[in-house]
Amino acid sequence: MKSLFSVNDSGDLDLENYIFGFLSIADIIFIVFLFYWKKWAFWGALFTSMSTFIINLTLGVGFISIAGLLGILIIFLLLQLKRDGVKGWDNLE
């Protein structure tokens, strides 16, 4: 089985490493902006999570890669909690 974070024979990083690196940096940025209550940041984090899931499936990681979607599911469920009758989702700009 091929490791996702391996270096090929020539010493260069594989394309998957660059893609995962970009998605990781983007995900961190989206999560930071979620703390600023930006709705677009949630959709961006959802996009990066879904993209990572699809890439993992195509690389043969298996269906266990669905565990990566748990984080965004937890964030979504937390945004559904109400305080004083207002959902967290309604507070997003």
N, CA, C and O of each residue as an XYZ file, in Angstrom:
372
protein
N       0.839     -1.184      0.000
C       0.000      0.000      0.000
C       0.884      1.248      0.000
O       1.866      1.324      0.739
N       0.538      2.188     -0.805
C       1.306      3.413     -0.944
C       0.978      4.372      0.200
O      -0.191      4.594      0.515
N       1.992      4.926      0.807
C       1.784      5.897      1.870
C       1.389      7.234      1.261
O       1.917      7.634      0.223
N       0.465      7.918      1.907
C      -0.007      9.196      1.373
C       1.046     10.291      1.481
O       1.057     11.224      0.677
N       1.917     10.186      2.453
C       2.881     11.248      2.702
C       4.299     10.794      2.397
O       5.245     11.201      3.071
N       4.443      9.968      1.403
C       5.756      9.448      1.044
C       6.404     10.339     -0.012
O       5.756     11.143     -0.682
N       7.684     10.156     -0.120
C       8.453     10.846     -1.149
C       8.747      9.809     -2.226
O       9.121      8.677     -1.920
N       8.575     10.202     -3.495
C       8.836      9.234     -4.570
C      10.334      9.007     -4.741
O      11.136      9.612     -4.029
N      10.712      8.161     -5.657
C      12.122      7.754     -5.826
C      13.038      8.922     -6.184
O      14.223      8.901     -5.852
N      12.512      9.923     -6.848
C      13.361     11.045     -7.246
C      13.552     12.055     -6.126
O      14.310     13.010     -6.289
N      12.885     11.869     -4.998
C      13.039     12.786     -3.871
C      12.020     13.904     -3.873
O      11.991     14.708     -2.941
N      11.181     13.978     -4.897
C      10.168     15.023     -4.962
C       8.911     14.580     -4.230
O       8.651     13.386     -4.079
N       8.146     15.549     -3.783
C       6.869     15.247     -3.149
C       5.845     14.879     -4.211
O       5.881     15.402     -5.324
N       4.947     13.992     -3.872
C       3.883     13.612     -4.791
C       2.837     14.719     -4.865
O       2.752     15.568     -3.978
N       2.048     14.699     -5.924
C       0.992     15.689     -6.112
C      -0.004     15.654     -4.964
O      -0.522     16.694     -4.558
N      -0.277     14.453     -4.435
C      -1.224     14.339     -3.330
C      -0.759     15.128     -2.114
O      -1.572     15.709     -1.395
N       0.548     15.147     -1.886
C       1.081     15.887     -0.749
C       0.822     17.386     -0.888
O       0.491     18.058      0.089
N       0.972     17.896     -2.087
C       0.695     19.314     -2.320
C      -0.798     19.614     -2.139
O      -1.171     20.634     -1.559
N      -1.630     18.723     -2.638
C      -3.076     18.931     -2.514
C      -3.496     18.882     -1.059
O      -4.236     19.748     -0.593
N      -3.020     17.855     -0.328
C      -3.361     17.765      1.089
C      -2.804     18.947      1.878
O      -3.450     19.424      2.812
N      -1.627     19.420      1.519
C      -1.052     20.595      2.180
C      -1.904     21.834      1.956
O      -2.187     22.582      2.893
N      -2.313     22.047      0.709
C      -3.168     23.186      0.398
C      -4.496     23.094      1.139
O      -4.958     24.082      1.711
N      -5.117     21.909      1.132
C      -6.403     21.736      1.812
C      -6.268     21.926      3.323
O      -7.176     22.454      3.966
N      -5.153     21.504      3.881
C      -4.936     21.676      5.321
C      -4.803     23.145      5.695
O      -5.396     23.600      6.673
N      -4.027     23.881      4.918
C      -3.863     25.315      5.188
C      -5.193     26.037      5.013
O      -5.547     26.892      5.825
N      -5.932     25.699      3.958
C      -7.239     26.319      3.735
C      -8.189     25.988      4.876
O      -8.950     26.850      5.316
N      -8.153     24.762      5.356
C      -9.040     24.347      6.452
C      -8.727     25.124      7.723
O      -9.642     25.533      8.437
N      -7.458     25.331      8.011
C      -7.075     26.113      9.193
C      -7.596     27.538      9.070
O      -8.110     28.098     10.038
N      -7.468     28.123      7.890
C      -7.960     29.490      7.673
C      -9.473     29.546      7.862
O      -9.984     30.473      8.491
N     -10.187     28.570      7.327
C     -11.645     28.548      7.475
C     -12.057     28.404      8.942
O     -13.002     29.058      9.383
N     -11.367     27.568      9.690
C     -11.713     27.380     11.094
C     -11.442     28.655     11.885
O     -12.215     29.004     12.777
N     -10.355     29.351     11.570
C     -10.079     30.630     12.249
C     -11.201     31.614     11.977
O     -11.649     32.305     12.891
N     -11.667     31.692     10.724
C     -12.741     32.624     10.401
C     -14.082     32.186     10.975
O     -14.979     33.015     11.134
N     -14.239     30.913     11.288
C     -15.457     30.489     11.992
C     -15.530     31.127     13.372
O     -16.618     31.415     13.869
N     -14.374     31.348     13.991
C     -14.354     32.034     15.280
C     -14.768     33.507     15.139
O     -15.152     34.145     16.119
N     -14.688     34.038     13.916
C     -15.173     35.391     13.636
C     -16.610     35.377     13.123
O     -17.111     36.395     12.645
N     -17.274     34.226     13.222
C     -18.685     34.042     12.872
C     -18.976     34.325     11.408
O     -19.949     35.005     11.083
N     -18.142     33.808     10.534
C     -18.351     33.963      9.095
C     -18.987     32.698      8.531
O     -18.456     31.601      8.697
N     -20.127     32.858      7.865
C     -20.852     31.712      7.316
C     -20.084     31.064      6.162
O     -20.104     29.843      6.008
N     -19.410     31.879      5.357
C     -18.652     31.335      4.236
C     -17.537     30.420      4.723
O     -17.119     29.515      4.001
N     -17.053     30.646      5.942
C     -15.990     29.811      6.488
C     -16.498     28.390      6.757
O     -15.756     27.422      6.585
N     -17.755     28.265      7.176
C     -18.323     26.930      7.375
C     -18.399     26.193      6.052
O     -18.037     25.020      5.967
N     -18.872     26.883      5.014
C     -18.992     26.237      3.710
C     -17.611     25.883      3.152
O     -17.452     24.857      2.491
N     -16.624     26.721      3.415
C     -15.262     26.410      2.991
C     -14.708     25.188      3.710
O     -14.069     24.339      3.088
N     -14.948     25.093      5.017
C     -14.492     23.935      5.787
C     -15.207     22.668      5.316
O     -14.610     21.593      5.268
N     -16.471     22.799      4.975
C     -17.209     21.654      4.441
C     -16.607     21.210      3.104
O     -16.463     20.015      2.848
N     -16.261     22.171      2.266
C     -15.656     21.856      0.974
C     -14.323     21.134      1.147
O     -14.066     20.140      0.469
N     -13.469     21.628      2.054
C     -12.176     20.979      2.249
C     -12.342     19.578      2.834
O     -11.604     18.662      2.472
N     -13.304     19.408      3.733
C     -13.539     18.085      4.315
C     -14.044     17.103      3.268
O     -13.588     15.961      3.212
N     -14.980     17.543      2.443
C     -15.511     16.675      1.393
C     -14.432     16.359      0.346
O     -14.344     15.232     -0.140
N     -13.624     17.353      0.008
C     -12.554     17.136     -0.964
C     -11.551     16.117     -0.441
O     -11.133     15.221     -1.174
N     -11.168     16.249      0.813
C     -10.233     15.304      1.412
C     -10.831     13.907      1.450
O     -10.131     12.926      1.198
N     -12.109     13.808      1.762
C     -12.786     12.513      1.786
C     -12.767     11.860      0.405
O     -12.466     10.673      0.282
N     -13.086     12.626     -0.624
C     -13.125     12.088     -1.983
C     -11.729     11.675     -2.448
O     -11.565     10.625     -3.070
N     -10.727     12.498     -2.147
C      -9.357     12.157     -2.531
C      -8.903     10.888     -1.813
O      -8.271     10.022     -2.419
N      -9.219     10.776     -0.539
C      -8.853      9.569      0.203
C      -9.499      8.328     -0.395
O      -8.867      7.276     -0.483
N     -10.750      8.449     -0.805
C     -11.417      7.296     -1.428
C     -10.751      6.917     -2.741
O     -10.581      5.734     -3.035
N     -10.373      7.914     -3.531
C      -9.745      7.610     -4.819
C      -8.343      7.028     -4.641
O      -7.869      6.275     -5.491
N      -7.680      7.379     -3.533
C      -6.348      6.833     -3.279
C      -6.404      5.453     -2.641
O      -5.374      4.807     -2.451
N      -7.605      5.004     -2.312
C      -7.741      3.663     -1.763
C      -7.623      3.580     -0.260
O      -7.392      2.497      0.277
N      -7.775      4.694      0.435
C      -7.700      4.663      1.898
C      -8.845      3.833      2.463
O      -8.693      3.175      3.492
N      -9.959      3.864      1.806
C     -11.095      3.068      2.243
C     -12.178      3.934      2.869
O     -12.050      5.150      3.005
N     -13.233      3.255      3.235
C     -14.391      3.976      3.746
C     -14.158      4.544      5.141
O     -14.943      5.367      5.612
N     -13.088      4.114      5.806
C     -12.767      4.660      7.127
C     -12.451      6.150      7.042
O     -12.485      6.847      8.056
N     -12.147      6.642      5.853
C     -11.838      8.063      5.687
C     -13.058      8.940      5.954
O     -12.934     10.163      6.021
N     -14.235      8.332      6.106
C     -15.426      9.103      6.450
C     -15.291      9.704      7.848
O     -16.010     10.641      8.193
N     -14.380      9.172      8.645
C     -14.142      9.720      9.988
C     -13.679     11.175      9.908
O     -13.882     11.937     10.853
N     -13.068     11.564      8.810
C     -12.640     12.945      8.632
C     -13.790     13.928      8.526
O     -13.606     15.131      8.715
N     -14.966     13.425      8.226
C     -16.142     14.289      8.129
C     -16.787     14.538      9.496
O     -17.683     15.372      9.619
N     -16.337     13.825     10.504
C     -16.934     13.990     11.836
C     -16.729     15.393     12.393
O     -17.609     15.925     13.069
N     -15.580     15.996     12.115
C     -15.300     17.336     12.628
C     -16.294     18.368     12.123
O     -16.817     19.163     12.903
N     -16.553     18.358     10.839
C     -17.487     19.331     10.273
C     -18.912     19.025     10.723
O     -19.723     19.940     10.874
N     -19.223     17.753     10.937
C     -20.541     17.381     11.465
C     -20.718     17.911     12.883
O     -21.788     18.409     13.232
N     -19.687     17.808     13.692
C     -19.754     18.333     15.063
C     -19.932     19.843     15.053
O     -20.711     20.383     15.838
N     -19.214     20.529     14.168
C     -19.363     21.987     14.067
C     -20.786     22.342     13.656
O     -21.381     23.268     14.208
N     -21.334     21.607     12.686
C     -22.702     21.867     12.246
C     -23.690     21.669     13.394
O     -24.582     22.493     13.599
N     -23.531     20.581     14.138
C     -24.443     20.312     15.257
C     -24.313     21.362     16.350
O     -25.314     21.742     16.958
N     -23.105     21.837     16.610
C     -22.922     22.890     17.607
C     -23.586     24.196     17.174
O     -24.102     24.943     18.005
N     -23.568     24.463     15.875
C     -24.211     25.677     15.374
C     -25.733     25.594     15.448
O     -26.411     26.613     15.318
N     -26.274     24.405     15.654
C     -27.716     24.243     15.769
C     -28.209     24.467     17.201
O     -29.413     24.584     17.431
N     -27.287     24.527     18.157
C     -27.687     24.768     19.545
C     -28.271     26.164     19.682
O     -27.832     27.107     19.025
N     -29.265     26.275     20.545
C     -29.929     27.561     20.741
C     -29.541     28.168     22.081
O     -29.339     27.468     23.073
N     -29.444     29.483     22.077
C     -29.256     30.248     23.299
C     -30.196     31.439     23.207
O     -30.134     32.219     22.256
N     -31.043     31.571     24.172
C     -32.081     32.625     24.168
C     -32.939     32.517     22.909
O     -33.375     33.534     22.369
N     -33.181     31.301     22.440
C     -34.046     31.067     21.294
C     -33.403     31.336     19.940
O     -34.086     31.308     18.916
N     -32.098     31.598     19.921
C     -31.407     31.907     18.660
C     -30.331     30.841     18.426
O     -29.503     30.578     19.298
N     -30.357     30.236     17.242
C     -29.341     29.251     16.891
C     -28.006     29.935     16.629
O     -27.948     31.104     16.248
N     -26.945     29.181     16.842
C     -25.622     29.696     16.526
C     -25.486     29.993     15.048
O     -24.789     30.931     14.659
N     -26.157     29.188     14.213
C     -26.121     29.400     12.759
C     -26.654     30.782     12.403
O     -26.152     31.420     11.478
N     -27.668     31.251     13.129
C     -28.249     32.562     12.841
C     -27.311     33.705     13.207
O     -27.495     34.828     12.739
N     -26.311     33.434     14.035
C     -25.342     34.458     14.415
C     -24.220     34.622     13.397
O     -23.463     35.591     13.442
N     -24.125     33.673     12.488
C     -23.070     33.773     11.463
C     -23.407     34.891     10.479
O     -24.562     35.092     10.103
N     -22.376     35.601     10.083
C     -22.563     36.709      9.120
C     -22.412     36.215      7.709
O     -22.534     36.996      6.765
